[in-house]
Amino acid sequence: MGDWDFTSVGLVLIGSSITVAGIIIAALLMGITITLAPFLLLTTAVLIVISAVLIVYHTPRSLPPI
């Protein structure tokens, strides 16, 4: 297994956040009452944005030849 860098952490975080948000939305659509649902969905949205920033800014870029 390779080393964990910020891009790997961002990919795991974004995948997990999208999965958790989908589970919360599915539970709400099935009629299950979740008292903290708005806070949890807002938290997952913030985590998705943070992980997208991690992926974009820490992905290695190759410079064009001079």
C-alpha positions, 0 to 999 in steps of 0.5 A: 500500500502506498503512502497517504497524501492529501489527494488520497485523503480528499478522495476518501473524504469526498466519497464518504461524504457523498455516501453519507449524504445519500443515506440521509436523504434516502432515510428522509424520503422513506419518512424516517425522522432525523432531528439533526438532518439539516446540520448533517447535510450541511456538514457533508456539503462542507466536507465535500467542498473541503475535499474537492479543494484538497484534490485540486490543490494537491494533485501533482501537475507536470509542467510543460516542456520549455 
